[in-house]
Amino acid sequence: SVISGLRHLATGEVYEAHEFAGWNTALMCAIGNPHAFADDILQAGINIISENFFRDHHDFTQQDFDLVLKAARDTGADAIVTTEKDAARLECVELGDFPIYAARLKIESEDEVRLKSLLLRMVSEAGRKKQPASQS
């Protein structure tokens, strides 16, 4: 997967991933494969100086967020980065004014590419079958 952009949680503004190249970030997520997410961040040229991984589907408490925020501040992070899925779970938490971004992932696996081409082929074949026979 590729990070297509990052959404600022406070303003809702979305920025291109390349604008964050060289930034030092604190990761925060509660997903099944946090290391894959970390790899996507690193591939976008964004540094990770603090990792805060929680159990999959974890509901964040204020205490969880405060610990992540402290780690971010202690390590001198420019921002906290999380996933869109986890950003939704932060809605009940007081976030303060530290910059927090949700990374938008664009997943394009070979299977998806194959599925898209298969669907396109089926649609175009179905379209050809519906053509009325030309009257000569």
C-alpha atoms as an extended CHARMM CRD file, in Angstrom:
* protein
*
       136  EXT
         1         1  SER       CA              0.0000000000        0.0000000000        0.0000000000  PROA      1               0.0000000000
         2         2  VAL       CA              1.0200000000        3.5880000000       -0.6100000000  PROA      2               0.0000000000
         3         3  ILE       CA              0.2880000000        6.6680000000        1.4740000000  PROA      3               0.0000000000
         4         4  SER       CA             -1.6310000000        8.9860000000       -0.8280000000  PROA      4               0.0000000000
         5         5  GLY       CA             -2.0100000000       11.8510000000        1.6140000000  PROA      5               0.0000000000
         6         6  LEU       CA             -2.2820000000       12.9400000000        5.2210000000  PROA      6               0.0000000000
         7         7  ARG       CA             -5.3640000000       14.5830000000        6.7260000000  PROA      7               0.0000000000
         8         8  HSD       CA             -4.8820000000       17.0970000000        9.5400000000  PROA      8               0.0000000000
         9         9  LEU       CA             -7.3760000000       16.0010000000       12.2130000000  PROA      9               0.0000000000
        10        10  ALA       CA             -8.0910000000       19.5050000000       13.5280000000  PROA      10              0.0000000000
        11        11  THR       CA             -8.6430000000       21.2510000000       10.1740000000  PROA      11              0.0000000000
        12        12  GLY       CA             -9.6230000000       18.3310000000        7.9490000000  PROA      12              0.0000000000
        13        13  GLU       CA             -7.1850000000       19.5800000000        5.3120000000  PROA      13              0.0000000000
        14        14  VAL       CA             -5.4690000000       16.8760000000        3.2420000000  PROA      14              0.0000000000
        15        15  TYR       CA             -1.8220000000       17.2530000000        2.2230000000  PROA      15              0.0000000000
        16        16  GLU       CA              0.2880000000       15.2930000000       -0.2410000000  PROA      16              0.0000000000
        17        17  ALA       CA              2.4750000000       12.6620000000        1.4520000000  PROA      17              0.0000000000
        18        18  HSD       CA              5.6790000000       14.0780000000       -0.1230000000  PROA      18              0.0000000000
        19        19  GLU       CA              5.1640000000       17.3260000000        1.8280000000  PROA      19              0.0000000000
        20        20  PHE       CA              6.0530000000       15.3620000000        5.0040000000  PROA      20              0.0000000000
        21        21  ALA       CA              9.3370000000       13.9250000000        3.7040000000  PROA      21              0.0000000000
        22        22  GLY       CA             11.9750000000       14.2930000000        6.4080000000  PROA      22              0.0000000000
        23        23  TRP       CA              9.4630000000       14.9640000000        9.1990000000  PROA      23              0.0000000000
        24        24  ASN       CA             10.0090000000       13.1710000000       12.5190000000  PROA      24              0.0000000000
        25        25  THR       CA              6.7690000000       11.5400000000       13.5810000000  PROA      25              0.0000000000
        26        26  ALA       CA              5.2530000000        9.5650000000       16.4400000000  PROA      26              0.0000000000
        27        27  LEU       CA              3.1470000000        6.6700000000       15.1120000000  PROA      27              0.0000000000
        28        28  MET       CA             -0.0320000000        5.6670000000       16.8820000000  PROA      28              0.0000000000
        29        29  CYS       CA             -2.2260000000        2.8050000000       15.7300000000  PROA      29              0.0000000000
        30        30  ALA       CA             -4.3580000000       -0.1560000000       16.7830000000  PROA      30              0.0000000000
        31        31  ILE       CA             -4.4530000000       -2.2790000000       13.6370000000  PROA      31              0.0000000000
        32        32  GLY       CA             -3.6910000000       -5.9050000000       12.8130000000  PROA      32              0.0000000000
        33        33  ASN       CA             -0.3700000000       -5.2220000000       11.0980000000  PROA      33              0.0000000000
        34        34  PRO       CA              1.2040000000       -2.0720000000       12.5710000000  PROA      34              0.0000000000
        35        35  HSD       CA              4.6100000000       -2.8560000000       11.0560000000  PROA      35              0.0000000000
        36        36  ALA       CA              3.1590000000       -2.7120000000        7.5260000000  PROA      36              0.0000000000
        37        37  PHE       CA              1.7760000000        0.7440000000        8.3870000000  PROA      37              0.0000000000
        38        38  ALA       CA              5.2070000000        1.7840000000        9.7040000000  PROA      38              0.0000000000
        39        39  ASP       CA              6.7900000000        0.5250000000        6.4510000000  PROA      39              0.0000000000
        40        40  ASP       CA              4.3350000000        2.6270000000        4.4030000000  PROA      40              0.0000000000
        41        41  ILE       CA              5.2580000000        5.7110000000        6.4560000000  PROA      41              0.0000000000
        42        42  LEU       CA              8.9890000000        5.0850000000        5.9760000000  PROA      42              0.0000000000
        43        43  GLN       CA              8.5110000000        4.5140000000        2.2470000000  PROA      43              0.0000000000
        44        44  ALA       CA              6.8810000000        7.9380000000        2.0080000000  PROA      44              0.0000000000
        45        45  GLY       CA             10.1660000000        9.3930000000        3.3460000000  PROA      45              0.0000000000
        46        46  ILE       CA              8.7070000000       10.1770000000        6.7710000000  PROA      46              0.0000000000
        47        47  ASN       CA             10.8440000000        9.3600000000        9.8230000000  PROA      47              0.0000000000
        48        48  ILE       CA              9.4450000000        7.4820000000       12.8140000000  PROA      48              0.0000000000
        49        49  ILE       CA             10.9770000000        8.4160000000       16.1500000000  PROA      49              0.0000000000
        50        50  SER       CA              8.2780000000        6.9820000000       18.4130000000  PROA      50              0.0000000000
        51        51  GLU       CA              6.0620000000        3.9040000000       17.8900000000  PROA      51              0.0000000000
        52        52  ASN       CA              2.8680000000        3.4450000000       19.8780000000  PROA      52              0.0000000000
        53        53  PHE       CA              1.1540000000        0.2240000000       18.8230000000  PROA      53              0.0000000000
        54        54  PHE       CA             -2.0360000000       -0.9210000000       20.5460000000  PROA      54              0.0000000000
        55        55  ARG       CA             -4.0180000000       -4.1560000000       20.2190000000  PROA      55              0.0000000000
        56        56  ASP       CA             -6.1700000000       -4.3740000000       17.0480000000  PROA      56              0.0000000000
        57        57  HSD       CA             -9.5670000000       -2.5890000000       17.4710000000  PROA      57              0.0000000000
        58        58  HSD       CA             -8.3850000000       -0.9750000000       20.7310000000  PROA      58              0.0000000000
        59        59  ASP       CA            -10.6260000000        1.8800000000       21.9100000000  PROA      59              0.0000000000
        60        60  PHE       CA             -8.3370000000        4.7630000000       22.7980000000  PROA      60              0.0000000000
        61        61  THR       CA             -8.7100000000        6.3770000000       26.1870000000  PROA      61              0.0000000000
        62        62  GLN       CA             -7.5260000000        9.8430000000       27.1560000000  PROA      62              0.0000000000
        63        63  GLN       CA             -4.7200000000        8.1380000000       29.1070000000  PROA      63              0.0000000000
        64        64  ASP       CA             -3.5610000000        6.2440000000       25.9800000000  PROA      64              0.0000000000
        65        65  PHE       CA             -3.4680000000        9.4470000000       23.9670000000  PROA      65              0.0000000000
        66        66  ASP       CA             -1.6880000000       11.3800000000       26.7290000000  PROA      66              0.0000000000
        67        67  LEU       CA              1.0670000000        8.7080000000       26.7810000000  PROA      67              0.0000000000
        68        68  VAL       CA              1.4830000000        8.9540000000       22.9850000000  PROA      68              0.0000000000
        69        69  LEU       CA              1.5390000000       12.7470000000       23.2220000000  PROA      69              0.0000000000
        70        70  LYS       CA              4.1890000000       12.6270000000       25.9710000000  PROA      70              0.0000000000
        71        71  ALA       CA              6.3270000000       10.2380000000       23.8540000000  PROA      71              0.0000000000
        72        72  ALA       CA              5.9150000000       12.5540000000       20.8430000000  PROA      72              0.0000000000
        73        73  ARG       CA              6.9630000000       15.6150000000       22.8540000000  PROA      73              0.0000000000
        74        74  ASP       CA              9.8480000000       13.7990000000       24.6170000000  PROA      74              0.0000000000
        75        75  THR       CA             11.3230000000       12.5920000000       21.3120000000  PROA      75              0.0000000000
        76        76  GLY       CA             10.8370000000       15.9630000000       19.6020000000  PROA      76              0.0000000000
        77        77  ALA       CA              8.3330000000       14.6940000000       17.0180000000  PROA      77              0.0000000000
        78        78  ASP       CA              6.9220000000       17.1740000000       14.4980000000  PROA      78              0.0000000000
        79        79  ALA       CA              3.5470000000       15.4070000000       14.4910000000  PROA      79              0.0000000000
        80        80  ILE       CA              1.5900000000       12.3170000000       15.5130000000  PROA      80              0.0000000000
        81        81  VAL       CA              0.5150000000       10.1140000000       12.5940000000  PROA      81              0.0000000000
        82        82  THR       CA             -2.2610000000        7.5400000000       12.8050000000  PROA      82              0.0000000000
        83        83  THR       CA             -4.4860000000        5.6090000000       10.3810000000  PROA      83              0.0000000000
        84        84  GLU       CA             -7.9140000000        6.8220000000        9.1940000000  PROA      84              0.0000000000
        85        85  LYS       CA             -9.4220000000        3.8250000000       11.0410000000  PROA      85              0.0000000000
        86        86  ASP       CA             -7.7590000000        4.8770000000       14.3010000000  PROA      86              0.0000000000
        87        87  ALA       CA             -8.5450000000        8.5680000000       13.8030000000  PROA      87              0.0000000000
        88        88  ALA       CA            -12.2520000000        7.6520000000       14.0510000000  PROA      88              0.0000000000
        89        89  ARG       CA            -11.5430000000        6.0830000000       17.4550000000  PROA      89              0.0000000000
        90        90  LEU       CA             -9.9640000000        9.3090000000       18.7220000000  PROA      90              0.0000000000
        91        91  GLU       CA            -13.1970000000       11.2990000000       18.4650000000  PROA      91              0.0000000000
        92        92  CYS       CA            -13.9450000000       11.0230000000       22.2030000000  PROA      92              0.0000000000
        93        93  VAL       CA            -10.4260000000       12.0840000000       23.1900000000  PROA      93              0.0000000000
        94        94  GLU       CA             -9.2480000000       15.6220000000       23.9380000000  PROA      94              0.0000000000
        95        95  LEU       CA             -6.4200000000       16.0430000000       21.4180000000  PROA      95              0.0000000000
        96        96  GLY       CA             -5.0650000000       19.4700000000       22.3620000000  PROA      96              0.0000000000
        97        97  ASP       CA             -3.0680000000       21.5010000000       19.8540000000  PROA      97              0.0000000000
        98        98  PHE       CA             -0.2810000000       19.0740000000       18.8840000000  PROA      98              0.0000000000
        99        99  PRO       CA             -0.4250000000       18.3550000000       15.1190000000  PROA      99              0.0000000000
       100       100  ILE       CA             -2.0670000000       14.9990000000       14.3930000000  PROA      100             0.0000000000
       101       101  TYR       CA             -2.5060000000       13.5430000000       10.9260000000  PROA      101             0.0000000000
       102       102  ALA       CA             -4.3980000000       10.5300000000        9.5990000000  PROA      102             0.0000000000
       103       103  ALA       CA             -2.5720000000        8.7460000000        6.7880000000  PROA      103             0.0000000000
       104       104  ARG       CA             -4.6860000000        7.8150000000        3.7980000000  PROA      104             0.0000000000
       105       105  LEU       CA             -3.6550000000        4.5020000000        2.2970000000  PROA      105             0.0000000000
       106       106  LYS       CA             -4.1110000000        3.6190000000       -1.3420000000  PROA      106             0.0000000000
       107       107  ILE       CA             -4.0230000000       -0.1560000000       -1.6490000000  PROA      107             0.0000000000
       108       108  GLU       CA             -3.3170000000       -1.4700000000       -5.1220000000  PROA      108             0.0000000000
       109       109  SER       CA             -2.4650000000       -5.1380000000       -4.9070000000  PROA      109             0.0000000000
       110       110  GLU       CA             -1.9150000000       -7.2790000000       -8.0080000000  PROA      110             0.0000000000
       111       111  ASP       CA             -5.1850000000       -9.0390000000       -7.1570000000  PROA      111             0.0000000000
       112       112  GLU       CA             -7.0550000000       -5.7510000000       -7.2590000000  PROA      112             0.0000000000
       113       113  VAL       CA             -5.5370000000       -4.8200000000      -10.6040000000  PROA      113             0.0000000000
       114       114  ARG       CA             -6.5400000000       -8.2540000000      -11.9610000000  PROA      114             0.0000000000
       115       115  LEU       CA            -10.0510000000       -7.9240000000      -10.5210000000  PROA      115             0.0000000000
       116       116  LYS       CA            -10.5110000000       -4.4740000000      -12.1020000000  PROA      116             0.0000000000
       117       117  SER       CA             -9.4220000000       -5.6960000000      -15.5360000000  PROA      117             0.0000000000
       118       118  LEU       CA            -11.6650000000       -8.7570000000      -15.2300000000  PROA      118             0.0000000000
       119       119  LEU       CA            -14.6690000000       -6.5640000000      -14.3230000000  PROA      119             0.0000000000
       120       120  LEU       CA            -13.9170000000       -4.1830000000      -17.1890000000  PROA      120             0.0000000000
       121       121  ARG       CA            -13.7390000000       -7.1070000000      -19.6180000000  PROA      121             0.0000000000
       122       122  MET       CA            -17.0780000000       -8.4910000000      -18.3600000000  PROA      122             0.0000000000
       123       123  VAL       CA            -18.7460000000       -5.0870000000      -18.6330000000  PROA      123             0.0000000000
       124       124  SER       CA            -17.4650000000       -4.4720000000      -22.1870000000  PROA      124             0.0000000000
       125       125  GLU       CA            -18.4990000000       -8.0010000000      -23.2720000000  PROA      125             0.0000000000
       126       126  ALA       CA            -21.9590000000       -7.4940000000      -21.7690000000  PROA      126             0.0000000000
       127       127  GLY       CA            -22.1680000000       -4.1790000000      -23.6370000000  PROA      127             0.0000000000
       128       128  ARG       CA            -21.2770000000       -5.8390000000      -26.9470000000  PROA      128             0.0000000000
       129       129  LYS       CA            -23.9580000000       -8.5300000000      -26.4840000000  PROA      129             0.0000000000
       130       130  LYS       CA            -26.6520000000       -5.8810000000      -25.9790000000  PROA      130             0.0000000000
       131       131  GLN       CA            -25.8940000000       -4.1350000000      -29.3110000000  PROA      131             0.0000000000
       132       132  PRO       CA            -28.8990000000       -4.4920000000      -31.6210000000  PROA      132             0.0000000000
       133       133  ALA       CA            -28.1980000000       -6.4180000000      -34.8190000000  PROA      133             0.0000000000
       134       134  SER       CA            -27.6330000000       -3.9410000000      -37.6260000000  PROA      134             0.0000000000
       135       135  GLN       CA            -30.4910000000       -3.8140000000      -40.1280000000  PROA      135             0.0000000000
       136       136  SER       CA            -29.1250000000       -4.2350000000      -43.6560000000  PROA      136             0.0000000000
